[in-house]
Amino acid sequence: MVRLQQDLVAMLRATGSVEGAEQFWRRIKFDKRFGKKVAHYGFAVPARQIRLTKVAFPECNFSEVDAALTAGNKLHQLYELACGRSSIAKDSAGQYKAGNRGFKTVRHATAIAAQRAPESDHLEPF
């Protein structure tokens, strides 16, 4: 799954923009070979496509998102990094802290408070 996420992010970035990424998702045929693989790992769901597109084109923390993607973090952690709701934990030397799968992430207090709000992050399909 990590390898597929990395490959899909590279393909999405090759489109050049969020609009190009939206067209990429529309062109995938989920009944063909590559599309079946993508669908098998749950990327046929529009909400996951939106999250992966956000990871490919983050609002902030681009270097952290890239490092976490390479390290093998899960999609929800990558999405939180891309939105600026979390960051990667660092040790006293300024190096990223490794976890079981990828880097350890730390959620920001504002993200936790926003999560408790009833109208927090709504994902809309393309």
N, C-alpha and C positions, 0 to 999 in steps of 0.2 A: 504494500500500500504506500509506503514511504517513497519508493522508487517511482510509482505512478504519479504521486503528488508532485514530485520533483520534475518529472517529464511534462506533466500538464501545465505546471507553472512556466516552464521554459517555452512551451507552445503558446501559452497565453501572452507572455511577454513579447514573443515574436510577432504577434498581431499588432503591437504598437500602442494600443489604447484600450480603454474599457469598452468602447463601442466595438472595436475589433474583436475583443474577447466575447462579447455578446453574440456577434455573428458566428464566431467559432463554435459556441455551444449550440447554436441553431443548426449548423451544418453537420454536426456529428449524427451519424445514423446508428442508433443504439441496437440495431439488429444485425449489424456487420461485425467483423472480427474485433477491431479496436474498440468500437462502440460497446460491444458486449463486455469487454474487459472493464471499460470505464463504468458501465452500468452495474457490473458485478460488485464493484467496490463502493457503490452508492452515489456516484457522481452524476447519475441521471436525474437526481432530485434537484429541482431549481434552487433550493436553499443552500445546498452544498456547492452548487456551481457559483452562486453569488459569493460565498465565503472564499472559494478558491480564487475567484477573480479579484477579490479584495486583497488576498495574499500576494497575487501577482503584481498588483498595482496598489501598494499600501499608501495610506495618507501620511504616515510617519514611521519612524523606526525601520527604514528600509534595510540598513545594514544588519540590524538585529533579526529582522524577518528572514533575510537571506541566510544568515548564520544558523538560525534555528531550523530552517528548511533543509539545509545541508546536513545538520546534525540529526535530523529525523524526528523532530517534534510532531505531535499530533495536530490535526487541522484546527481544532478549537483553540489550541494554544497559539498557533500561527495567526489565526484570525484576531485573537485578543491583542497580539503584538502589532498587527497591521492597523488596528483601530486606535492604538495608543492607550489601551486600557491596562496593559501590563508591559513589563520589560524583563529582560534576562538578568538573573541574579549574577553578581560579580563577587569575586573574592577580594582580599585586601590588596592583591597585586594588580587588580583591574581585569583579570581574566574571567571569562564566562564559566560559571559553575556547571559541571556536567551532572545530569541526572540519570535515571535508569534508561530513559528513551529521549535522547536529545538533551537540551539545556534546561535547567530549572528556570521557571518563570515566576515572577512576582506580580500579583494583581495590585493595581493602585487603589487607594481608598475611595477615590471618586467613582471608579468603575463598580465597586461593591455597592456604594450608595445608589448609583444609577440602576443597578440590577434590582434593587428593592422597589424602585419606582414602578408603578403599574404600566406606564407607557414607555418603557425602555425600548431597546433596539428591536424594531420590527423589520424583518427581511421581506422584501417584496420581490416576486419573480420578475423576470425580464419581460 
